[in-house]
Amino acid sequence: MLEEPWIRTMQRLFYPIMSAFGMPASIITITILWKGNLGMSKSIIYYLVALAVANFLLILVVTVFRDIFYFYVDVTLWWPEPSCSISNWIYFTCVYALIWLTVAFTFDRYVIVCCMKLKLWYCTARTAQIVIIAIYVAAFVVAMPTYWMYVPVRTTQPDGSLFHICSLHRNLSMIPFLSAYDHIQTTLWIVVPLVSLVLTNGLTFWHITVTTRVRQGLKSVPSGKESEDPEVARRKKSMSLLVMITISFLGHWLPKMVIKVVERLTYPPVNRYDFYHVVNVVRMLCNMLIVLSSFSNMCIYSLTISKFRGELFRGAKYMIRLIFRHPSSSLPPPKQVKVFSI
């Protein structure tokens, strides 16, 4: 009897573990951000909540409604055929939303730092709501063709048992519209977002560096020591959050983007059922890396936002007291904090 490919065994263990940790982490992140007691403007909160919601939906679809089902549900309980198409439609909706919400957030930070006139009407809570809703609706519509691109396939495992996989349509190249969309996809969520991120972040970092040096030069005292500048401190906090979110995005998504391009350029086409092929192995590892982002984002917010960390500790203490039935299970109300716009 042949053994199961190691990458499938790894997926079999990874996705349930990530469901147990990643989904609660996303819910906790959404709850803390939505409370809004973090000393940040509402527009920032809205973008971070929108990103957390997209992460939650992504892990819900990938781990629960797709991969865990294929690994652990018996063949007699096979879901109807549209389940594969619908799950991938929702998956790509979340993918597009995550990518373009990240771009929108970085552009919002660019405007508020570099465009003093534009920020008066663009960097508002109302504009953030409109942008977020527009991105979700556009992602849902643009991802619609993926409904017809993926079909459920039954294959035979090395031990002779049936194995379920949701895979690309075998005759995709014979359908002109879907074949063209499959190639446009690469530009839609790889080239354009990456160029936008690099451009906006580069301009934002450059502008903050130049203005910070000017402000420090103007505020320097005769002794050579530089006075405290709250404006510079706020900008540094804002940029640290932007840098961490950008690094997290590139770390989790760039490998997937690269392997997608490699997969498109490989000739002859890679057999997606060959679980020992290096392209398939790397693609599956990249998918797991994307799911991991739902948990790592909470860690990023904890490291970069001190008040987020404080709220997380308060919640943990409350749960511990609740579990052990501590008499004083109520927590003191959080302190009011000032809101800054950068």
C-alpha positions, 0 to 999 in steps of 0.5 A: 500500500502506498503512503499518502503524499506528505503534503496532503498529510500536512494539510490534513493536520494544518487546517483543523489546527488553524480553524481552532486558533485562527477563527477565534483570533479573527473574532477577537481581533474584530471585537477589539477593533470594533470597540474603538478604544485604541486611540485611532481615527474611525477611518483606520478602525474601519479599514482594519475591521474590514481586513479582519472580516475578510480574513475570517471569511477566508479561513472559514471558507478554506478550512471549514467549507472546503479542505476539512470537508474533503479530508474528513467527510465520508464519500457518502456525504458528498456535497452537491456539485455547486458547493465547490464552485460557491466555495471558490467564488467566496474564496476569491471574493475574500482574496480580492477584498483582502488585497484591495483593502490593503491597497486602499488602506495604504493609499488612505495613509498616503493621502493623509500624510502627503496630500493636505488638501485632499485629506480634508474630505477623503480621509473621513469615516464616511469615505472609508465606509464607501470605499470598503463597501465598494471594494467588497461589492467589486470583489464579489462581482469580479470573482463571479467567473470563478464559479464556473472555473472550479469543479469537484473531482473524485480521484483515487488515493494510493490506498485505493480509496476515493479522494475529493478535490476541488480543482480547475476545470480540465477543459478551461483552455477550451472556454475562451472567456474563462481562459482569458479571465484566468490570465487577467486574474494574474494582473488583477491581483498580482501586478497592479496591487504590488505596484500600487503598494510599492508606489504609495508606501515609497512616497509615504515613507519618503515624505515622512522622512523628509518632514520629520527631519525638517521638524526636528531641525526647526525644533532643535534647541541650542544645546543640540538636544531635540525637543519632544514632538508629539506630531512626529511621535504620532506619525511614527506610530502610524507608520509602524502599523502601516509597515507591519501590515505591508510586510505581513501582506507581502510575506503571506501573499507574495509567495502565492503570487509568484507561484501563480505566475510560475504555474501559468508560464510552465509548459506543459501545464502542471498536473494538479493531481500530482502531489509530488510535483514541486509547483503543486507542493509550493502552491499548497504551502502558499495556500497554508501560509495565506490561512496563517495570516488570520492568526498572525494579524492579531499578533501584529496588532498586539506588537504595534498597537499598545492599546490593542495589547492592553484590551487583549490582556483585559479580555484574557483576565476576564475570561480567566476570572470567569472560568475560575468564578473569581468573585470580582469578575467585572473589569474597570471601564477602560480609560478614555483616549484621545483620537489622532488622525494619522 
